[in-house]
């Protein structure tokens, strides 16, 4: 990122900044370092940056109310060398929204992206959430320090530490386990204890680098010694014990497999006659008892049923990074639109009005009436021929106590209208506060900032001629309201003759 422009502007406040940044060895850029050390305050920098780069600024609450999704971050992880000063924060209809302290100069030209300024604290918090393992990493100077300590050790002790230093995090060799000689079996136990202690110390240094616990290796000598030594508390079985144990086991097995439905297996004439005479009665009892035991055996021996799926239904209405909000349909009615009397003929929709005077009023009335299903107030705006400013064209009866209907909104300055004009894509969400946005609602909404706004472009022959805007409460943040506004802005231009 270039630092010349902002540094030249604030250089009278930044005496000694470069020297302290170099001496401290901070990984941050000079701009981030100046903001973090409070040598340049956010109140001084961001107003200048918004005017200089002509970019809007995200408020810190954006990162708490709509935190970037991990799936989106993983999707764009390799697209650019992201840092704590430049991060992707949202996607909108194929457009990537990137939050930064200043726009980077080496950012790829594809896909389309929109840069927004963001507070350094919010970017740092988002970065730490995305990379939680960075804080747990061991400094790169740690191996050098251990090597230096080893070189200062006495000659005899340095050799004992060599096998421990030989281990590597990504490879394993049987040499790491130490030599196990058959002629030195009396020393195996002592050497295995030393090895386990040194391995424990070494593995302890790796704690925190991995999500799972670090597996500690032990030498084969200790394992073999443990496996060959029988437990002292278990006595050997005598032949008499073996016979008794085998007898009890056979009795238990016979009890498990004994069919209790068979009373006596010996043939008896006295018992054959009742069975033949009452053949239909015992048959259902025997048949009923067999299926009753079979399901119980299969249920006990079979695999457990699969767990309940607690994942949310992906077919529900879902949108963006926010939780799913209930869709609230407002009572519909026929709008009573007002056409702007001060819109001059230099605006696109005003020219269309003159060419289509018979149907333009009906189209305005129908669009504003249907918008009532999801929006409290609705308005149609029009652009001038140069697409440099926008003004109101028509609005419904819910706009009251309007101060200035002739207000012109410049599209060069950051605002919700500039986002739609520069991308020809809808704006759908809450409003970031800046001078232009606040001034618009001061004139049109009695100074009240609505909870939600939807603005969709009105395009004719790939040229932006106007916008359809709806104001509502937070519950309008859903796909249904956005789809309604997009459909109405498209249908508005159908059947109109070009100016």
C-alpha positions in Angstrom: 0.0 0.0 0.0 1.2 3.5 -0.8 1.9 5.7 2.3 3.0 8.9 0.5 -0.3 10.6 0.2 -1.5 10.3 3.8 2.0 10.8 5.1 2.5 14.0 3.1 -0.8 15.3 4.4 -0.1 14.6 8.1 3.7 14.9 8.2 3.6 17.9 10.5 2.1 15.5 13.2 4.4 12.6 12.5 7.8 13.8 13.6 10.0 10.7 14.4 7.3 8.2 13.4 9.6 6.4 10.8 12.4 6.1 13.2 10.3 4.7 16.0 8.6 2.3 13.6 11.9 1.0 12.3 13.4 0.7 15.8 10.4 -1.2 17.2 10.4 -3.8 14.4 6.6 -3.7 14.2 5.1 -6.0 11.5 2.4 -3.3 10.9 2.6 -0.8 8.1 3.6 2.8 8.9 -0.1 3.9 8.7 -1.4 1.1 11.0 1.5 1.7 13.4 0.7 5.5 13.5 -3.0 4.7 14.3 -2.2 2.0 16.8 0.4 4.2 18.7 -2.1 7.1 18.6 0.4 9.4 16.8 -2.4 9.8 14.2 -6.0 9.6 15.6 -8.9 8.0 13.8 -10.8 11.2 14.1 -8.1 12.9 12.1 -7.3 10.3 9.5 -10.7 8.8 8.4 -12.5 12.1 7.4 -9.5 12.9 5.3 -9.4 9.4 3.8 -13.1 9.4 3.0 -12.8 12.6 1.1 -9.5 11.8 -0.6 -10.3 8.2 -1.7 -14.0 8.9 -2.0 -14.8 5.8 0.0 -17.5 5.1 2.6 -16.5 4.1 6.1 -17.9 1.0 8.0 -18.9 1.5 11.5 -17.4 -0.8 14.2 -20.9 -2.3 14.8 -20.9 -3.9 11.4 -18.3 -6.4 12.6 -20.4 -7.4 15.6 -23.9 -7.4 13.9 -22.8 -9.0 10.6 -19.5 -10.7 11.3 -17.8 -12.1 8.1 -18.7 -15.8 7.6 -15.8 -18.3 7.8 -17.0 -19.9 4.5 -16.6 -16.6 2.7 -13.2 -16.0 4.2 -12.1 -19.5 3.2 -13.4 -19.0 -0.3 -11.2 -15.9 -0.9 -8.2 -16.9 1.3 -5.9 -17.3 -1.7 -7.2 -14.5 -3.8 -4.9 -11.8 -2.3 -2.2 -11.5 0.4 -4.7 -10.4 3.1 -3.3 -8.6 6.2 -4.7 -7.2 9.3 -5.1 -3.9 7.4 -7.0 -5.3 4.4 -9.7 -8.0 4.7 -12.8 -9.3 2.8 -15.9 -8.7 4.9 -18.9 -9.5 2.6 -20.1 -10.7 -0.8 -23.0 -9.2 -2.7 -24.2 -10.6 -6.0 -20.7 -11.5 -7.2 -19.1 -8.3 -5.8 -16.5 -8.6 -3.1 -16.5 -6.0 -0.3 -13.1 -5.4 1.1 -12.5 -3.4 4.3 -9.1 -1.6 4.6 -7.3 1.3 6.1 -6.5 2.6 2.6 -7.2 1.0 -0.8 -4.3 -1.3 -2.0 -2.6 -0.5 -5.3 -1.8 -4.1 -6.2 -5.3 -5.6 -5.8 -6.4 -8.0 -8.6 -8.8 -6.4 -11.2 -11.1 -9.5 -11.2 -13.6 -10.1 -9.7 -15.3 -6.8 -9.2 -14.7 -5.5 -5.7 -15.7 -2.5 -3.6 -13.4 -1.0 -1.0 -14.6 0.5 2.2 -12.7 2.1 5.1 -12.9 0.4 8.5 -11.6 1.2 12.0 -8.3 -0.5 12.8 -9.6 -2.1 16.0 -12.4 -3.8 14.2 -10.1 -5.0 11.4 -7.7 -6.4 14.0 -10.5 -8.2 15.9 -11.7 -9.7 12.7 -8.2 -10.8 11.7 -7.7 -12.5 15.1 -10.9 -14.3 14.8 -9.9 -15.5 11.3 -6.4 -16.5 12.4 -6.7 -17.6 16.1 -3.5 -19.7 15.9 -1.2 -16.8 15.1 -1.2 -15.6 18.7 -0.1 -19.1 19.9 2.8 -19.5 17.6 6.3 -19.8 19.1 8.7 -17.0 17.9 11.2 -17.9 15.2 14.1 -16.9 17.5 13.3 -19.8 19.9 15.4 -22.5 18.1 18.4 -20.1 17.9 18.1 -19.4 21.6 18.1 -23.1 22.4 21.1 -23.7 20.2 23.0 -20.9 21.8 22.2 -22.3 25.3 23.4 -25.7 24.2 26.7 -24.3 22.9 27.3 -22.7 26.3 26.7 -26.0 28.2 29.7 -28.1 29.4 31.1 -30.5 26.9 29.6 -33.6 28.5 26.0 -32.3 28.8 25.8 -31.0 25.3 26.0 -34.5 23.9 23.1 -35.6 26.0 20.8 -33.0 24.6 21.6 -33.8 21.0 18.9 -36.5 20.4 16.2 -34.2 21.7 17.2 -31.4 19.4 17.1 -33.9 16.5 13.4 -34.2 16.5 11.3 -32.5 13.7 7.7 -31.6 13.7 7.0 -33.0 10.2 9.2 -36.2 10.1 9.9 -39.1 12.4 12.8 -41.6 12.5 13.4 -44.7 14.6 16.7 -43.1 15.6 14.7 -40.6 17.7 13.7 -43.4 20.0 17.3 -44.1 21.0 19.4 -47.3 20.8 17.9 -50.4 22.4 20.7 -53.0 22.8 20.0 -56.6 23.8 23.2 -56.8 25.8 22.3 -53.7 27.9 18.9 -54.8 29.2 19.8 -53.8 32.7 20.0 -50.1 31.6 16.7 -50.1 29.6 14.5 -48.9 32.4 16.8 -46.0 33.4 17.3 -44.9 29.8 13.5 -45.0 29.0 12.8 -42.8 32.0 15.4 -40.2 30.8 13.9 -40.4 27.3 10.3 -39.9 28.5 11.3 -36.9 30.7 13.2 -35.2 27.8 10.3 -36.0 25.4 7.8 -34.6 27.9 9.8 -31.3 28.1 10.1 -31.1 24.3 6.4 -31.9 23.7 5.4 -29.4 26.4 6.9 -26.7 24.2 4.6 -27.6 21.4 1.4 -27.2 23.4 -0.9 -24.6 21.9 0.3 -25.1 18.3 -2.3 -27.7 17.6 -6.1 -28.1 18.2 -5.7 -31.6 19.6 -3.3 -32.6 22.4 0.2 -33.4 21.4 0.9 -37.2 21.3 3.9 -38.0 23.4 6.2 -40.8 22.1 7.8 -43.4 24.3 10.6 -45.8 23.5 10.0 -49.4 22.6 12.0 -50.6 25.6 9.6 -49.3 28.1 6.6 -50.7 26.1 8.1 -54.1 25.9 9.0 -54.1 29.6 5.5 -53.1 30.5 3.9 -55.8 28.2 6.2 -58.7 29.3 5.8 -58.1 33.0 2.6 -59.8 34.3 0.6 -58.0 36.9 1.5 -59.0 40.4 -2.1 -59.0 41.7 -3.4 -61.7 39.2 -2.4 -65.2 40.4 -2.0 -68.1 37.9 -4.9 -70.4 37.5 -4.6 -74.0 38.7 -6.1 -76.8 36.6 -9.0 -77.0 39.1 -9.7 -73.3 38.6 -9.6 -73.7 34.8 -12.1 -76.6 35.0 -14.5 -74.6 37.3 -14.3 -71.5 35.2 -14.9 -73.4 32.0 -17.9 -75.1 33.6 -19.5 -71.9 34.8 -18.9 -70.4 31.4 -20.6 -73.3 29.6 -23.6 -73.1 32.0 -24.0 -69.3 31.3 -23.8 -70.0 27.6 -26.4 -72.7 27.8 -28.7 -70.4 29.9 -28.5 -67.8 27.2 -29.3 -70.1 24.3 -32.0 -72.1 26.2 -35.3 -72.0 24.5 -37.9 -71.5 27.3 -40.8 -72.2 25.0 -39.8 -76.0 24.9 -41.1 -77.6 28.1 -40.0 -81.2 27.6 -38.2 -82.6 24.6 -38.9 -86.3 25.4 -41.7 -87.9 23.3 -44.9 -88.6 25.2 -48.2 -90.0 23.9 -50.1 -88.2 26.5 -48.8 -84.8 25.4 -49.1 -85.5 21.6 -53.0 -85.7 21.7 -53.6 -82.2 23.3 -51.2 -80.7 20.8 -53.0 -82.3 17.8 -56.5 -81.5 19.2 -55.6 -77.9 20.0 -53.3 -77.3 17.2 -54.6 -73.8 16.4 -54.2 -72.5 19.9 -50.5 -73.0 20.8 -49.4 -72.1 17.3 -50.2 -68.4 17.6 -48.5 -68.4 21.0 -45.3 -69.9 19.7 -45.4 -67.7 16.6 -46.0 -64.6 18.8 -43.1 -65.5 21.1 -40.5 -65.9 18.4 -41.0 -62.5 16.7 -41.0 -60.9 20.1 -37.5 -62.2 20.9 -36.1 -61.6 17.4 -36.5 -57.8 17.2 -35.1 -57.4 20.7 -32.0 -59.4 19.7 -31.5 -57.4 16.5 -32.1 -54.1 18.3 -29.6 -55.0 21.0 -26.9 -56.3 18.7 -27.4 -54.0 15.7 -25.9 -50.5 15.3 -27.5 -47.6 17.1 -29.9 -45.4 15.1 -28.3 -42.4 13.4 -28.4 -39.1 15.5 -30.9 -36.5 14.8 -29.9 -33.9 12.2 -29.7 -30.6 14.1 -28.5 -28.6 11.1 -30.8 -25.8 10.0 -33.1 -26.2 7.0 -31.2 -24.7 4.1 -34.4 -24.1 2.3 -35.6 -21.5 4.7 -35.4 -17.8 3.9 -31.8 -16.9 4.6 -29.8 -13.8 3.6 -26.3 -12.5 4.0 -24.4 -12.8 7.3 -27.4 -12.0 9.6 -29.6 -14.6 11.3 -32.8 -15.4 9.6 -35.5 -12.8 10.4 -39.2 -13.5 10.2 -40.8 -12.1 7.0 -43.4 -9.6 7.9 -45.9 -8.6 5.2 -47.4 -5.2 5.6 -51.0 -4.3 4.8 -51.2 -3.4 1.2 -53.1 -0.5 -0.3 -53.3 1.9 -3.2 -50.5 4.4 -3.1 -51.1 8.1 -3.7 -48.0 9.1 -5.5 -46.6 12.6 -5.8 -44.6 13.6 -8.9 -41.7 16.0 -8.2 -42.6 19.3 -9.7 -39.0 20.7 -9.7 -37.4 17.8 -11.6 -36.2 19.4 -14.8 -36.0 17.9 -18.3 -32.3 17.1 -17.9 -33.1 14.0 -15.8 -33.7 10.7 -17.5 -37.1 9.7 -16.1 -38.4 13.2 -16.7 -37.6 12.8 -20.4 -39.3 9.4 -20.4 -42.4 11.0 -18.7 -42.8 13.4 -21.7 -42.5 10.6 -24.2 -44.8 8.3 -22.3 -47.2 10.6 -20.6 -50.2 8.3 -21.0 -48.7 5.3 -19.0 -45.9 6.6 -16.8 -48.3 7.8 -14.1 -50.0 4.4 -13.9 -46.7 2.6 -13.7 -45.6 4.9 -10.8 -48.8 4.2 -9.0 -48.6 0.5 -9.4 -45.0 0.2 -8.4 -45.4 2.3 -5.2 -48.6 0.4 -4.3 -46.9 -3.0 -4.6 -43.9 -1.8 -2.5 -46.3 -1.4 0.5 -46.2 -5.1 0.9 -42.7 -4.9 2.6 -41.8 -1.2 2.9 -43.3 1.6 5.0 -42.2 4.3 2.5 -41.2 4.1 -1.1 -39.7 6.5 -3.7 -38.5 6.5 -7.3 -35.4 8.5 -8.0 -34.0 9.7 -11.4 -30.4 10.4 -12.6 -29.2 13.1 -14.9 -27.8 12.4 -18.3 -24.2 12.5 -17.0 -25.1 10.1 -14.2 -23.4 12.5 -11.8 -26.4 13.3 -9.5 -29.8 11.9 -8.5 -33.0 13.5 -7.3 -36.5 12.4 -6.3 -38.9 11.6 -9.2 -42.0 10.3 -7.3 -42.9 9.2 -3.8 -45.8 7.8 -1.9 -48.1 9.6 0.7 -46.1 8.3 3.7 -43.4 10.9 3.2 -44.5 13.8 5.4 -43.0 17.2 6.3 -40.5 17.1 3.5 -38.1 20.0 3.7 -36.6 20.2 0.2 -37.9 18.2 -2.7 -35.3 19.8 -5.1 -32.4 18.2 -3.2 -29.7 16.9 -5.6 -27.5 14.1 -4.4 -24.0 14.0 -5.9 -22.8 10.5 -6.9 -19.1 11.3 -6.5 -19.3 11.4 -2.7 -19.7 8.2 -0.6 -23.4 7.3 0.0 -25.8 4.5 -0.4 -26.8 6.0 -3.8 -23.2 5.9 -5.0 -22.9 2.2 -4.3 -25.9 1.5 -6.5 -24.8 3.9 -9.2 -21.2 2.6 -9.4 -22.1 -1.1 -9.4 -25.6 -1.2 -10.9 -26.4 -3.7 -8.2 -29.0 -3.4 -5.4 -28.2 -2.0 -1.9 -30.0 -4.0 0.8 -29.3 -3.5 4.5 -28.8 -0.9 7.2 -27.3 2.6 6.6 -23.8 3.6 7.4 -23.8 7.1 8.8 -22.0 9.9 6.9 -22.8 13.5 6.0 -24.5 12.8 2.7 -26.7 9.9 4.0 -27.7 11.9 7.1 -28.5 15.0 5.1 -30.8 13.1 2.7 -32.9 11.7 5.6 -32.8 15.1 7.3 -34.6 16.5 4.3 -36.9 13.6 3.5 -37.5 11.6 6.7 -37.6 14.3 9.4 -34.0 13.5 10.4 -34.8 9.8 11.3 -32.4 7.2 10.0 -34.5 4.1 9.0 -33.5 0.7 10.3 -33.4 -0.8 6.8 -33.3 0.5 3.2 -33.5 -1.3 -0.2 -32.4 0.5 -3.4 -32.6 -1.3 -6.7 -31.3 0.1 -10.1 -33.7 1.1 -12.9 -31.8 0.3 -16.2 -32.7 0.9 -19.8 -30.4 -0.4 -22.5 -27.6 -1.0 -20.0 -27.8 2.7 -18.9 -28.8 3.6 -15.3 -31.7 6.0 -15.5 -33.2 5.8 -11.9 -33.5 3.9 -8.6 -36.4 2.4 -6.6 -36.0 2.9 -2.9 -37.9 1.4 0.0 -37.6 2.2 3.8 -38.7 -0.2 6.4 -37.9 -1.8 9.8 -35.3 -4.5 10.4 -37.7 -7.3 9.5 -37.6 -6.3 5.9 -34.0 -7.6 5.6 -34.9 -10.8 3.7 -35.0 -12.2 0.1 -38.7 -11.6 -0.3 -38.5 -7.8 0.0 -35.4 -7.6 -2.2 -37.0 -9.8 -4.8 -40.1 -7.6 -4.9 -38.0 -4.4 -5.4 -35.9 -6.0 -8.1 -38.9 -7.2 -10.0 -40.7 -3.9 -9.8 -37.7 -1.9 -11.0 -37.4 -4.2 -14.0 -41.1 -4.1 -14.8 -41.2 -0.3 -14.5 -39.3 0.2 -17.8 -41.2 -2.4 -19.8 -43.4 -0.8 -22.5 -41.8 2.6 -22.3 -40.5 4.4 -25.4 -36.9 5.6 -25.2 -36.4 9.3 -24.8 
